[in-house]
Amino acid sequence: MQIHLDEQQLLCLQVCLQNAPSPYDISKKQIVQSIVEIVGEPPKIEVEPLRMPKYDLSKYGIEQ
C-alpha cells in the first residue's frame, strides 16, 4: 500500500506522531516507532528563547 502526502500533510503526521500519547498496548509493540522510521521525524526548529520580563513587586512586599 502506498500513500502519497504533500509536504504539509507529512509534517502534520510527523508532529502528531511525536506529540500524541499512544495507548500502552500499541507503544509496547513499538508500532509508533516503526511508523516514525518510515515517515521520519519532524525537522528541529531553532528559535531564540523568550526573555523573562522584570517586574517590580516590592510594592506588594515581594522581594526577589
Secondary structure, DSSP 4 states (H G I P E B T S, - for coil): ------HHHHHHHHHHHHHS---HHHHHTTHHHHHHHHH-PPPP---PPPPPPP---GGGT---
